[in-house]
Amino acid sequence: MIRHLVFLKFKTDVAQGAIAEIEAGLAALPGVIPEIRYYDFGRDVMRSPRSYDFALVSLFDDLDALKRYSEHPSHQAVLQKILAATEQIAAVDFETDTA
């Protein structure tokens, strides 16, 4: 299995409504992308200087499933909103035996 982690640092002037739209878009993805095995996301609560503002954790059967998710039109639509609202994105994808 592949665990997919994404960390977002929002632009300082991003509207809360834009973040809410991103959250709504992400919440809809498991219902339309069958490759998603696990999906969770949320805003940072620590707000430390080293923290990112938002994180996404998801799980896929393999790299091909992750690629199909990444290319899915619904994911691409949310990604465009994310790109418009963020100043930095970090991601890590790693193999795991645990669901």
C-alpha positions as CSV (number, residue, x, y, z in Angstrom):
1,M,0.0,0.0,0.0
2,I,1.0,3.6,-0.6
3,R,0.5,6.3,2.1
4,H,0.2,9.7,0.6
5,L,0.8,12.7,2.8
6,V,0.4,16.4,1.7
7,F,1.1,19.5,3.8
8,L,-0.1,23.0,2.8
9,K,1.0,26.4,3.8
10,F,-1.7,28.9,2.8
11,K,-1.0,32.4,1.5
12,T,-1.3,34.9,4.3
13,D,-4.2,36.7,2.6
14,V,-6.2,33.6,1.6
15,A,-9.9,33.9,2.5
16,Q,-11.4,31.5,5.0
17,G,-14.1,30.8,2.3
18,A,-11.4,29.6,-0.1
19,I,-10.1,27.1,2.6
20,A,-13.7,25.9,3.2
21,E,-14.1,25.3,-0.5
22,I,-10.9,23.2,-0.5
23,E,-12.2,21.2,2.4
24,A,-15.6,20.6,0.8
25,G,-13.8,19.6,-2.5
26,L,-11.5,17.2,-0.6
27,A,-14.4,15.7,1.4
28,A,-16.2,14.8,-1.9
29,L,-13.3,12.9,-3.4
30,P,-13.7,9.6,-1.7
31,G,-17.2,9.3,-3.1
32,V,-16.1,9.8,-6.7
33,I,-12.6,8.2,-6.8
34,P,-12.7,4.5,-6.1
35,E,-8.9,4.2,-5.7
36,I,-9.0,6.0,-2.3
37,R,-8.8,3.4,0.6
38,Y,-8.4,6.0,3.4
39,Y,-8.8,9.7,3.4
40,D,-8.4,12.2,6.2
41,F,-7.5,15.9,6.4
42,G,-7.6,18.9,8.6
43,R,-6.2,22.2,9.7
44,D,-3.2,22.5,12.0
45,V,-4.1,23.1,15.7
46,M,-0.6,23.7,17.1
47,R,0.2,26.7,14.9
48,S,3.9,26.5,15.8
49,P,6.5,28.3,13.6
50,R,7.4,25.0,11.9
51,S,3.8,23.9,11.3
52,Y,2.1,23.7,8.0
53,D,-1.5,25.0,8.0
54,F,-3.2,21.9,6.7
55,A,-2.5,18.2,6.1
56,L,-4.0,15.4,4.1
57,V,-3.4,11.7,4.8
58,S,-4.6,9.1,2.3
59,L,-4.0,5.5,1.4
60,F,-3.9,3.7,-2.0
61,D,-3.4,0.1,-3.0
62,D,-0.3,0.8,-5.1
63,L,1.4,3.5,-7.2
64,D,-0.9,3.0,-10.1
65,A,-3.9,3.7,-7.9
66,L,-2.2,6.9,-6.6
67,K,-1.5,8.0,-10.2
68,R,-5.1,7.4,-11.2
69,Y,-6.3,9.5,-8.2
70,S,-3.8,12.2,-9.0
71,E,-5.0,12.4,-12.6
72,H,-8.7,12.1,-11.8
73,P,-10.6,15.2,-13.0
74,S,-12.3,15.8,-9.6
75,H,-8.9,15.7,-7.9
76,Q,-7.5,18.1,-10.5
77,A,-10.3,20.6,-9.9
78,V,-9.6,20.6,-6.1
79,L,-5.9,20.8,-6.9
80,Q,-6.4,24.0,-8.9
81,K,-8.1,25.6,-5.8
82,I,-5.2,24.4,-3.6
83,L,-2.6,25.9,-5.9
84,A,-4.4,29.2,-5.9
85,A,-4.5,29.4,-2.1
86,T,-1.1,28.1,-1.1
87,E,2.4,29.4,-1.0
88,Q,4.0,26.1,-0.3
89,I,3.1,22.4,-0.7
90,A,5.0,19.4,0.6
91,A,4.2,15.8,-0.1
92,V,5.6,12.4,0.8
93,D,4.5,9.0,-0.6
94,F,5.8,5.8,1.0
95,E,5.1,2.1,1.0
96,T,3.4,0.7,4.1
97,D,2.1,-2.6,5.3
98,T,-0.5,-1.0,7.7
99,A,-3.9,0.4,6.7
